[in-house]
Amino acid sequence: MKPEETLPKILRKSAEKWPEISAQLYRVNDGYQEINYHDFFQSALDFAGALADLGIKRGDKIGLIADNRKEWEQADMGILTLGAIDVPRGCDATETDLSYILSFAEVAFVVVENPAQLKKILNIKDKVPTIKSLVSFEEIDEGLKQQCADSGIQYYLFADLQKKGHLWRKEHPDFVENELEKGKQDDLATIIFTSGTTGTPKGVMLTHGNITCQLDEVCERIFLNPGERALCVLPVWHAFQRAVEYVILSQGATLCYSKPIGSILLQDLQKLDPYLLPAVPRVWEAVYDGIWRKMKKTGGVVYGLFRFFVSVAMLWCSIDRKLRRKNSRFGNDYLGFWWPVLVLPWLFIYPLKMLGNVLVFKKLRAMVGKNFRAGIAGGGAYPDTIDKFFWAVGIKVVEGYGLTETSPIISVRPIVDPIMRNVGTPLRGMQVRVVDDDGMILGRCKKGNLQVKGGCVMQGYYKRPDLTDKVMTVDGWFDTGDIAILTVNNEIQLRGRKKDTIVLLGGENIEPLPIESKINTSSYISSSVVFGINDKGEDQRYLTALILPNQDEILDYAKENKIQYSTYEELAESEVIHKLLEHEISELISAKNGFKAFERINKIATITKPFEVGIELSAKQEMMRYRIAELYKEKLAALYKD
């Protein structure tokens, strides 16, 4: 079925088909309130009417600075209905970020979430003289209103504008509806400035057609029925969450807003009982760690049974995937040999797996709700161990892949019977290829640089044709910057980021991501960052790593081994903990696990401050290596002193 041309037309279609079904469900104090599709659509049209009354027209750029909440999507759809272009960003954006983005995009009209965001705009007004109007989702005090007036900025409350827009639509019947109808798939919908893991944000220009072309097949792989709930925890301004919301809305399902905070998320999973939970891998890592931590604290027979049944389930699933060809394949898998060898263990272990399901795994699945169909992991590398664990215990989590520049979805594993350890085949209409550094096509089963082509690929970087030319070939292929290998069935398996590749003085090329993923499987380690350069950016002879220990596990280890210490920081820096971590890493990054000698970690340094979004992590919780290297340059320098 051909998708609608624009995003507001998709919402209109859903509102016509399912007017009484809940479109949005949001927290109010200790309870939840809902908005049905009819009212949601009308709220968006009312805001569009207010914008039209204020002189906003097709092609105008409007800043949208807010986090997940019901008003965001209403404002977004209202802006797009008029043919205007939104320039979104989250509440974690700094004044420096906002000053650059809003001035570069020449934004005159800005929608903000709350007084804190409004203050940021007032503070940068001198650097962004184009700003003339501000709208806030939340009330502000009289003092801020006066500051707006003193700065020559007209202030509005979002709810008031919706009311005025409703009245304006009555006085100007069909104006907004006609503007919606004029929308075409080639119209620019949004300019998303990437948070950047290497520096200055780039404005990715996406049309309605870039985004809508994904919805056809994504809705087959990640399916919802009208009225089914999906829990939204990612930053809504980011391309991944926006695509998720449009996927949900196009199927008449319900957007439920939560936060990626353990206690809140688990509570909402229980109360809202969603069918889907799209999240970055770090959320799933936190759930995984929480399960193991809880079982370890329970201890005794219960913990012993848990470990036993997890081992049994993971072994059975491993055999099952081998026999049914549900692993990524890069050549002949000699299935004729493996069936006689593995079929009896496959049959004998199955009853134990089912017993574990009844005694243990059923209770684990209850934590995510009785209706839970699947989670979607996207926006970063999804660890192999965690992937296998969730599938073994019966919690389905599929991995997807894409970039802001590809609107963002390139591929996603289907919920039903997926092939493991890849991100799926490209969506219909998307082509992928792997090339070497000279641009020569390598074909399948060979590692190289991943390029994509198709309707989802961006129009370019806003006002930066020079940067666009660097990532686009003359015949329309986009260089993702990722290193990948295609399986025999054309699934994409990612192997790292090209910009992260470490080249040692001996000429060895090393991808840090697989090493970090393996290190992070240690229960004593929360995060790791592998380096092969010193604080001056010079290549070195060996690899080093910054290690963020798992504080709870380290404290338990100290207690069990009667280690004396004054503070946790002192304990983490102690020789005994260093030896523990070094032993863990040497066992993991070893030949028996497929690592080469030059991939081993020569020296480590421990850090105790958890990574934070906006400091060490991007908005989608991806490590910003350049910033981590800067923050810990003294520790890195010490690691490379002979």
KOLZA-647928 format. One record per residue (C-alpha): x, y, z. Coordinates in pm, whole numbers, padded with zeros to 5 digits, always signed. Each point is the difference from the previous one (the first is absolute). Example, Ala and Ser with C-alpha at 12.3 -4.5 7.8 and 13.67 -1.06 7.14 Angstrom:
<sites>
+01230-00450+00780/+00137+00344-00066/
</sites>
This chain:
<sites>
+00000+00000+00000/+00139+00338-00100/+00056+00223+00306/-00155+00343+00031/+00207+00285-00144/+00051+00194+00324/+00003-00063+00372/-00313+00209+00075/-00185-00198-00269/+00097-00320+00183/-00142+00143+00323/-00316+00110-00181/-00049-00351-00138/+00042-00153+00346/-00243+00253+00150/-00258-00090-00265/+00041-00377+00047/+00033-00011+00379/-00147+00325+00142/-00084-00141+00345/+00319-00200+00053/+00259+00153+00236/+00281+00171-00187/+00190+00126+00304/+00017-00118+00361/+00195+00212+00246/+00068+00018+00371/-00190+00249+00217/+00109-00019+00366/-00056-00367+00095/-00234-00083-00286/-00023+00021-00378/-00213+00196-00243/-00063-00066-00367/-00078+00184-00320/-00178-00182-00282/+00100+00029-00365/-00279+00241-00087/+00090+00245+00276/+00374-00038-00061/-00042+00084-00368/-00223+00297+00077/+00250+00129+00259/+00271-00007-00268/-00226+00183-00245/-00087+00260+00266/+00369+00072+00055/+00047+00023-00376/-00285+00254-00008/+00168+00208+00269/+00328-00007-00193/-00177+00108-00317/-00160+00286+00193/+00347+00107+00116/+00127+00006-00359/+00185-00332-00015/+00007-00131-00354/+00130-00289-00205/+00378-00034+00021/+00044+00197+00325/+00231-00162+00253/-00122-00042+00359/+00213-00103+00295/-00145-00276+00221/+00197-00035+00324/-00162-00260+00225/+00010-00358+00127/-00259-00278-00016/-00350+00122+00080/-00341+00006-00168/+00032+00360-00119/+00315-00076-00200/-00173-00216-00260/-00299+00237-00015/+00233+00293-00068/+00204-00204-00249/-00307-00099-00200/-00137+00354+00015/+00324+00142-00138/+00017-00259-00279/-00368+00046-00090/+00074+00355-00116/+00302-00116-00199/+00239+00162+00248/+00325-00173+00103/+00084-00092+00357/+00350+00030+00143/-00013-00221+00312/+00227-00045+00298/-00033-00138+00355/+00008+00171+00338/+00357-00120+00052/+00118+00236-00274/+00244+00260+00127/-00024+00371-00073/+00301-00042-00229/-00180-00275-00196/-00321+00202-00028/+00183+00317-00098/+00175-00181-00286/-00303-00196-00121/-00264+00274+00016/+00225+00268-00151/+00131-00231-00273/-00357-00098-00094/-00117+00364+00028/-00291-00093+00224/-00248+00275+00093/-00263-00203+00189/+00093-00239+00282/-00212-00244+00201/+00150-00098+00338/-00105-00242+00271/+00035+00198+00322/+00143+00311+00170/+00350-00151+00010/+00011-00030-00381/-00154+00343-00042/+00277+00149+00215/+00259-00159-00230/-00157+00172-00298/-00008+00336+00179/+00367-00042+00093/+00103-00052-00364/-00233+00261-00152/+00293+00229-00088/+00164-00284-00194/-00325-00098-00174/-00162+00332-00095/-00242-00174-00239/-00213-00130+00290/-00323+00198+00024/-00248-00235+00172/+00005-00261+00276/-00260-00262+00092/+00018-00203+00322/-00177-00328+00079/+00010+00091+00371/-00101+00321+00179/+00271+00257+00074/+00002+00271+00266/-00061+00370-00056/+00369+00077+00035/+00089-00217-00301/-00287+00148-00198/+00144+00344+00067/+00346-00116-00107/-00151-00120-00327/-00162+00337-00053/+00323+00183+00086/+00184-00216-00254/-00251+00078-00272/-00138-00353+00000/-00371-00078-00014/-00095-00272+00251/-00286-00252-00027/-00123-00295+00206/-00054-00311-00212/-00345-00079+00144/-00116+00358-00066/+00119-00020-00359/-00194-00321-00052/-00317+00170+00122/+00060+00301-00223/+00081-00228-00291/-00329-00184+00050/-00194+00326-00024/+00209+00117-00297/-00083-00321-00187/-00371+00071+00045/+00051+00345-00151/+00215-00140-00280/-00165-00333-00084/+00208-00255-00192/+00315+00219-00011/+00208-00234+00214/-00148-00311-00166/+00086+00143-00343/+00358+00068+00110/+00026-00358+00123/-00126-00125-00336/+00261+00206-00187/+00282-00190+00169/+00220-00214-00225/+00250-00273+00079/+00287+00214-00127/-00077+00279+00250/+00267+00046+00266/-00140-00117+00335/+00283+00044+00245/+00361+00103+00049/+00146-00219+00275/+00335+00118+00128/+00193-00308+00104/+00124+00010+00357/+00335-00107-00138/+00257-00237+00149/+00284+00192-00158/-00086+00369+00026/-00211+00263-00177/-00362-00105-00071/-00106-00043-00362/-00355+00078-00116/-00148-00305-00173/-00277+00097-00243/-00281-00259-00022/-00310+00020-00217/-00338-00153+00078/+00076-00262-00265/+00331-00090+00165/-00190-00090+00317/-00321-00149-00139/+00175-00239-00240/+00116-00207+00300/-00345-00057+00145/-00118-00261-00248/+00236-00285+00085/+00090+00108+00353/-00364-00054+00093/+00032-00358-00124/+00311-00074+00204/-00102+00202+00310/-00375-00037+00009/-00272+00144+00222/-00376-00024-00008/-00227+00303+00051/-00013+00093+00367/+00307-00201+00103/+00244+00194+00213/+00365+00083-00064/+00215+00153+00272/+00211+00298-00109/+00314+00079+00200/+00247+00138-00256/+00065+00371-00067/-00291+00093-00224/+00197+00250-00207/+00239-00271-00114/-00061-00171-00335/-00036-00349+00154/-00279+00096+00241/-00176+00214-00261/-00006-00291-00243/-00129-00224+00280/-00284+00242+00074/-00102+00023-00365/+00007-00382-00024/-00231-00017+00303/-00237+00269-00125/-00025-00149-00349/-00133-00323+00152/-00256+00163+00228/+00189-00107+00311/+00051+00200+00319/+00301+00214+00093/+00080-00039+00371/+00260+00236+00143/+00253-00113+00261/+00366+00062+00088/+00312-00221-00031/+00038-00004+00379/-00011-00345+00158/-00263+00060+00269/-00232+00203-00225/+00036-00233-00297/-00071-00317+00199/-00303+00163+00161/-00138+00109-00337/+00063-00343-00150/-00217-00149+00274/-00274+00264-00006/-00024+00060-00375/+00071-00356-00115/+00141+00102-00341/+00049-00222-00304/+00318+00174-00118/+00294+00179+00163/+00245+00170-00239/+00319+00098+00187/+00372+00051-00038/+00222-00297+00095/+00099+00164+00329/-00359-00032+00123/+00005-00374-00072/+00343-00028+00162/-00145+00164+00313/-00292-00246+00004/+00241-00292-00045/+00230+00124+00279/-00301+00059+00226/-00121-00358-00046/+00339-00152+00078/+00055+00234+00295/-00338-00086+00147/+00056-00376-00038/+00350+00020+00147/-00129+00185+00305/-00269-00265+00041/+00280-00255+00009/-00019-00359+00119/-00190-00269-00187/-00207+00255-00194/+00311+00162-00149/+00150-00340-00074/-00314-00114-00182/-00014+00327-00194/+00358-00037-00124/-00058-00365-00087/-00317+00057-00200/+00146+00304-00179/+00299-00213-00106/-00233-00278-00117/-00224+00239-00195/+00293+00176-00166/+00154-00336-00099/-00328-00130-00144/-00063+00325-00191/+00354-00012-00137/-00057-00353-00132/-00345+00091-00129/+00134+00297-00196/+00275-00219-00145/-00240-00269-00117/-00262+00239-00137/+00248+00237-00165/-00098+00291+00223/+00354+00133+00040/+00174+00241-00234/+00170-00206-00270/+00314+00087-00195/+00051-00319-00197/-00081-00371+00010/-00133-00096+00346/+00034-00378-00062/-00348-00064+00133/+00008-00361-00119/+00281-00062+00250/-00150+00195+00292/-00349-00156-00003/+00116-00353+00098/+00237+00148+00260/-00241+00246+00164/-00353-00135-00043/+00013-00226+00309/+00133+00274+00235/-00264+00231-00151/-00276-00250+00093/+00139-00097+00342/+00061+00358+00123/-00341+00128-00109/-00193-00137+00306/+00248+00174+00233/-00046+00324-00192/-00378-00028+00039/+00038-00071+00371/+00209+00316+00030/-00272+00185-00185/-00257-00105+00260/+00216+00046+00310/+00204+00310-00091/-00051+00168-00336/-00374+00045+00031/+00061+00226+00301/+00262+00200-00192/-00238+00058-00289/-00263+00126+00244/+00233+00294+00073/-00061+00142-00349/-00375-00065+00002/-00231-00276-00115/-00055+00150-00347/+00366+00069-00080/+00069-00098-00361/+00349+00136-00059/+00260+00260+00074/+00194+00180-00270/+00366+00084+00060/+00135+00278-00218/+00229+00300+00005/+00314-00189+00103/+00176-00334+00023/-00211-00271+00163/+00222-00244+00195/+00001-00361-00113/-00032-00142+00353/-00306+00208+00081/-00161-00083-00334/+00037-00373+00062/-00113+00025+00363/-00332+00171-00073/-00090-00242-00278/+00094-00297+00220/-00237+00113+00279/-00279+00080-00246/+00017+00380-00009/+00022+00097-00366/+00227+00294-00078/+00080+00066-00366/+00281+00222-00120/-00043+00277-00255/+00245+00222-00182/+00004+00340-00159/+00130+00354+00017/-00158+00342+00016/+00114+00041-00362/-00215-00300-00101/-00318+00122+00171/+00120-00218+00189/-00099-00363-00063/+00213-00203-00240/-00083-00343+00140/-00149-00181+00300/-00032-00365+00093/-00362-00115-00017/-00173-00096+00324/-00112-00332-00148/+00278-00261-00032/+00300+00233-00047/+00353-00092-00104/+00226+00081+00295/+00306+00224+00031/-00075+00237-00281/-00228+00298-00053/-00211-00160-00271/-00023+00047-00374/-00048+00349-00144/-00358+00125-00027/-00179-00012-00333/+00125+00281-00218/+00338+00013+00176/+00316-00136-00160/+00319-00076+00192/+00351-00085-00108/+00340-00047+00162/+00301+00168-00159/+00370+00028+00078/+00180+00327+00071/+00040+00060-00374/-00373-00043-00066/+00027-00344-00160/-00304-00219+00066/+00091-00300+00214/-00320-00201-00009/-00136-00219+00278/+00197-00162+00282/+00283+00254-00021/+00058+00278+00252/+00009+00357-00123/-00172+00338+00003/-00380-00007-00008/-00181+00219-00253/-00376+00035-00050/-00228+00140-00268/-00374+00056-00013/-00295+00221+00087/+00097+00031+00366/+00332+00175-00069/+00006+00368+00103/-00004+00297-00234/+00333+00114+00141/+00145+00204+00286/-00166+00339+00038/+00213+00275-00158/+00301-00236-00007/+00033-00140-00353/+00368-00057+00074/-00083-00248+00276/-00275-00157-00210/+00247-00066-00281/+00228-00185+00243/-00264-00262+00083/-00187-00028-00333/+00135-00160-00315/-00080+00150-00339/-00247-00281-00068/-00194+00048+00324/+00156-00244+00246/+00031+00119+00361/+00309-00101+00196/-00125-00096+00347/+00343+00011+00161/-00067-00348+00137/+00205-00311-00058/-00216-00301-00084/-00022-00337-00166/-00298-00138-00193/-00111-00357+00073/-00082-00255-00269/-00366+00111+00036/+00086+00373-00025/-00050+00075+00369/+00222+00276+00135/+00243-00079+00279/+00172+00307+00141/+00366-00018+00098/+00070+00355+00127/+00033+00364-00101/+00265+00099-00250/+00085+00318+00190/+00063-00211+00313/+00250-00231-00173/+00328-00010+00188/+00320-00031-00203/+00294-00108+00212/+00357+00093-00086/+00046-00351-00134/-00270+00069-00259/-00267-00222+00158/-00358+00124-00052/-00220-00064+00304/-00371+00061+00057/-00047+00087+00368/-00373-00076+00017/+00022-00385-00002/+00272+00019+00265/-00204+00235+00220/-00312-00213-00041/+00189-00308+00119/+00160+00182+00293/-00339+00129+00109/-00129-00356+00044/+00199-00019+00324/-00226+00043+00301/+00268+00222+00154/+00001+00250-00289/-00275+00248-00092/+00169+00167-00297/+00332+00008-00179/+00162+00226-00257/+00293-00136-00201/+00272+00233-00129/+00304-00038-00218/+00111+00363+00008/+00131+00220+00279/-00133+00339+00109/+00189+00167-00288/-00174-00210-00264/+00312-00202-00080/-00025-00367-00101/+00148-00243+00252/+00137-00355+00003/-00275-00154+00212/-00360+00038+00119/-00111+00149+00329/-00342+00035+00158/-00186+00223+00240/-00213-00224+00220/-00312+00105+00190/-00044-00276+00259/-00342-00126+00108/-00014+00163+00342/-00241-00248+00159/+00204-00299-00114/+00330+00155+00109/-00139+00081+00345/-00133-00357+00032/+00341-00135-00104/+00172+00216+00260/-00240-00120+00269/+00041-00367-00093/+00380+00029-00002/+00021+00224+00312/+00179+00281-00188/+00044+00314+00211/-00059+00343-00155/-00109+00352+00094/-00195+00107-00310/-00129-00173-00311/+00232+00213-00211/+00297-00130+00201/-00124-00357-00041/-00043+00035-00378/+00358+00129-00032/+00147-00269+00226/+00248-00258-00124/-00224-00294+00090/-00292+00133-00206/+00232+00083-00289/+00126-00357+00003/-00357-00130+00009/-00098+00212-00301/+00318-00081-00191/-00062-00373+00053/-00360+00034-00118/+00108+00187-00313/+00286-00237-00085/-00239-00297+00025/-00256+00168-00224/+00231+00157-00260/+00187-00319-00081/+00066-00240-00284/-00264-00243+00128/-00260+00273-00059/+00129+00075-00348/+00217+00304+00074/+00345+00052-00147/+00309+00072+00208/+00014+00368-00103/-00365+00044+00111/+00081-00071+00363/-00016+00281+00253/+00345+00088+00128/-00088+00249+00274/-00315+00125+00169/-00110+00295+00210/-00314+00006+00212/-00250+00284+00016/-00286+00024+00248/-00234+00264-00142/-00284-00159-00203/-00036+00127-00356/-00267+00268-00043/-00202+00119-00299/+00135+00333-00119/+00344-00060+00154/+00142-00336-00109/-00311-00125-00181/-00200+00137-00290/-00379+00043+00023/-00050-00360-00115/+00254-00113+00265/+00282-00068-00245/+00354+00049+00129/+00165+00320-00118/+00357-00127-00015/+00159+00335-00078/-00160+00150+00311/+00095-00295+00223/+00358+00029-00127/+00001+00369+00091/-00156-00052+00344/+00246-00272+00094/+00307+00113-00192/+00223-00015+00309/-00095-00361+00071/+00056-00088-00367/+00337+00172-00002/+00107-00201+00305/-00090-00327-00174/+00244+00071-00282/+00298+00091+00213/+00270-00264-00027/
</sites>
